[in-house]
């Protein structure tokens, strides 16, 4: 059974930091690219960052200098370190595992940035 479980969300003041985790099971983690997306209520889910199975990383320009994506293949876990958070980062954050022909999503973790 494939599972992706996000955690680490919460409420933080502007300028603060959070570290999201995505613990996975049920598939060969090392074969998959891992990505983070976010969704603001009433809007479409949008790309945040991705790390390939060989470690290639890409970010949306809006987070490039503030967020860091990483993965630990031994723990089958992906991470998103979020620094210098802004109000506009408020969203539900989802992780996704992808390889051609296969795509799995977690249930999301909520991040609220507010003073």
C-alpha atoms as a printed R data frame, in Angstrom:
    type eleno elety resid chain resno       x      y       z
1   ATOM     1    CA   UNK     A     1   0.000  0.000   0.000
2   ATOM     2    CA   UNK     A     2   1.439  3.342  -1.039
3   ATOM     3    CA   UNK     A     3   1.485  6.010   1.632
4   ATOM     4    CA   UNK     A     4   2.789  9.569   1.719
5   ATOM     5    CA   UNK     A     5   2.304 11.340   5.024
6   ATOM     6    CA   UNK     A     6   3.175 15.004   5.369
7   ATOM     7    CA   UNK     A     7   3.842 16.657   8.687
8   ATOM     8    CA   UNK     A     8   5.467 19.758  10.119
9   ATOM     9    CA   UNK     A     9   2.880 22.327   9.167
10  ATOM    10    CA   UNK     A    10   1.536 24.851  11.616
11  ATOM    11    CA   UNK     A    11   1.175 28.528  12.366
12  ATOM    12    CA   UNK     A    12   4.163 30.850  12.263
13  ATOM    13    CA   UNK     A    13   4.790 34.572  12.157
14  ATOM    14    CA   UNK     A    14   6.170 36.267   9.049
15  ATOM    15    CA   UNK     A    15   9.907 35.726   8.865
16  ATOM    16    CA   UNK     A    16   9.676 32.428  10.685
17  ATOM    17    CA   UNK     A    17  10.631 28.935   9.594
18  ATOM    18    CA   UNK     A    18   9.044 25.518   9.302
19  ATOM    19    CA   UNK     A    19  10.343 22.156   8.148
20  ATOM    20    CA   UNK     A    20   7.907 19.890   6.375
21  ATOM    21    CA   UNK     A    21   8.457 16.134   6.144
22  ATOM    22    CA   UNK     A    22   6.943 13.604   3.787
23  ATOM    23    CA   UNK     A    23   7.354 10.064   5.059
24  ATOM    24    CA   UNK     A    24   6.631  7.463   2.413
25  ATOM    25    CA   UNK     A    25   6.142  3.715   2.143
26  ATOM    26    CA   UNK     A    26   4.894  1.140  -0.311
27  ATOM    27    CA   UNK     A    27   7.062  2.024  -3.300
28  ATOM    28    CA   UNK     A    28  10.759  2.279  -4.240
29  ATOM    29    CA   UNK     A    29  11.428  5.768  -2.984
30  ATOM    30    CA   UNK     A    30  14.819  6.070  -4.651
31  ATOM    31    CA   UNK     A    31  13.267  5.600  -8.091
32  ATOM    32    CA   UNK     A    32  10.921  8.546  -7.749
33  ATOM    33    CA   UNK     A    33  11.253 12.286  -8.044
34  ATOM    34    CA   UNK     A    34   9.790 13.979  -5.002
35  ATOM    35    CA   UNK     A    35   8.018 17.292  -5.218
36  ATOM    36    CA   UNK     A    36   6.201 19.738  -3.018
37  ATOM    37    CA   UNK     A    37   3.098 21.585  -4.171
38  ATOM    38    CA   UNK     A    38   0.817 23.970  -2.347
39  ATOM    39    CA   UNK     A    39  -2.783 24.971  -2.659
40  ATOM    40    CA   UNK     A    40  -4.443 28.123  -1.445
41  ATOM    41    CA   UNK     A    41  -8.124 27.788  -0.797
42  ATOM    42    CA   UNK     A    42 -10.089 28.395  -3.976
43  ATOM    43    CA   UNK     A    43  -7.037 28.234  -6.212
44  ATOM    44    CA   UNK     A    44  -5.290 25.542  -8.203
45  ATOM    45    CA   UNK     A    45  -2.487 23.519  -6.712
46  ATOM    46    CA   UNK     A    46   0.856 25.057  -7.628
47  ATOM    47    CA   UNK     A    47   4.395 23.748  -7.895
48  ATOM    48    CA   UNK     A    48   6.865 24.657  -5.161
49  ATOM    49    CA   UNK     A    49   9.964 22.493  -5.538
50  ATOM    50    CA   UNK     A    50  11.188 19.165  -6.821
51  ATOM    51    CA   UNK     A    51  14.172 16.886  -6.283
52  ATOM    52    CA   UNK     A    52  14.902 14.147  -8.762
53  ATOM    53    CA   UNK     A    53  15.946 10.609  -8.006
54  ATOM    54    CA   UNK     A    54  19.534 11.644  -8.750
55  ATOM    55    CA   UNK     A    55  19.257 14.860  -6.759
56  ATOM    56    CA   UNK     A    56  18.476 17.428  -9.446
57  ATOM    57    CA   UNK     A    57  16.590 20.283  -7.814
58  ATOM    58    CA   UNK     A    58  14.262 22.953  -9.135
59  ATOM    59    CA   UNK     A    59  12.243 25.618  -7.370
60  ATOM    60    CA   UNK     A    60   9.465 27.974  -8.215
61  ATOM    61    CA   UNK     A    61  11.063 31.440  -8.411
62  ATOM    62    CA   UNK     A    62   8.857 32.679  -5.574
63  ATOM    63    CA   UNK     A    63  10.554 30.351  -3.078
64  ATOM    64    CA   UNK     A    64  14.002 29.761  -4.595
65  ATOM    65    CA   UNK     A    65  16.031 31.770  -2.091
66  ATOM    66    CA   UNK     A    66  13.927 30.826   0.938
67  ATOM    67    CA   UNK     A    67  13.009 27.151   0.672
68  ATOM    68    CA   UNK     A    68  15.251 24.090   0.490
69  ATOM    69    CA   UNK     A    69  14.083 20.692  -0.697
70  ATOM    70    CA   UNK     A    70  15.977 17.563   0.264
71  ATOM    71    CA   UNK     A    71  15.533 13.812   0.497
72  ATOM    72    CA   UNK     A    72  16.816 10.950   2.569
73  ATOM    73    CA   UNK     A    73  16.555  7.771   0.536
74  ATOM    74    CA   UNK     A    74  17.455  5.592   3.519
75  ATOM    75    CA   UNK     A    75  14.437  6.960   5.404
76  ATOM    76    CA   UNK     A    76  12.205  7.210   2.304
77  ATOM    77    CA   UNK     A    77  11.483 10.760   3.344
78  ATOM    78    CA   UNK     A    78  11.435 14.116   1.594
79  ATOM    79    CA   UNK     A    79  11.774 17.456   3.314
80  ATOM    80    CA   UNK     A    80  11.006 21.084   2.665
81  ATOM    81    CA   UNK     A    81  12.829 23.604   4.822
82  ATOM    82    CA   UNK     A    82  10.971 26.894   4.644
83  ATOM    83    CA   UNK     A    83  12.667 30.054   5.872
84  ATOM    84    CA   UNK     A    84  11.700 33.722   5.770
85  ATOM    85    CA   UNK     A    85   8.074 32.754   5.489
86  ATOM    86    CA   UNK     A    86   5.618 35.276   4.118
87  ATOM    87    CA   UNK     A    87   1.862 35.612   4.442
88  ATOM    88    CA   UNK     A    88   1.536 34.548   0.819
89  ATOM    89    CA   UNK     A    89   3.121 31.190   1.678
90  ATOM    90    CA   UNK     A    90  -0.040 30.308   3.593
91  ATOM    91    CA   UNK     A    91  -1.453 27.164   1.972
92  ATOM    92    CA   UNK     A    92  -1.902 23.449   2.298
93  ATOM    93    CA   UNK     A    93   1.357 21.782   1.268
94  ATOM    94    CA   UNK     A    94   1.355 18.430  -0.496
95  ATOM    95    CA   UNK     A    95   4.151 16.087  -1.423
96  ATOM    96    CA   UNK     A    96   4.124 14.077  -4.615
97  ATOM    97    CA   UNK     A    97   6.119 11.081  -5.736
98  ATOM    98    CA   UNK     A    98   6.533 10.701  -9.482
99  ATOM    99    CA   UNK     A    99   8.115  8.523 -12.087
100 ATOM   100    CA   UNK     A   100   6.808  7.980 -15.631
101 ATOM   101    CA   UNK     A   101   3.492  6.205 -15.388
102 ATOM   102    CA   UNK     A   102   3.163  6.570 -11.632
103 ATOM   103    CA   UNK     A   103   2.141  9.454  -9.408
104 ATOM   104    CA   UNK     A   104   1.275  9.444  -5.714
105 ATOM   105    CA   UNK     A   105   0.118 12.262  -3.451
106 ATOM   106    CA   UNK     A   106  -0.025 12.816   0.268
107 ATOM   107    CA   UNK     A   107  -2.966 14.245   2.170
108 ATOM   108    CA   UNK     A   108  -1.371 17.627   2.833
109 ATOM   109    CA   UNK     A   109  -0.233 19.657   5.811
110 ATOM   110    CA   UNK     A   110  -1.449 23.163   6.496
111 ATOM   111    CA   UNK     A   111   0.888 26.132   6.824
112 ATOM   112    CA   UNK     A   112  -0.383 29.462   8.108
113 ATOM   113    CA   UNK     A   113   1.841 32.540   8.145
114 ATOM   114    CA   UNK     A   114   0.271 35.386  10.060
115 ATOM   115    CA   UNK     A   115   1.137 38.002  12.602
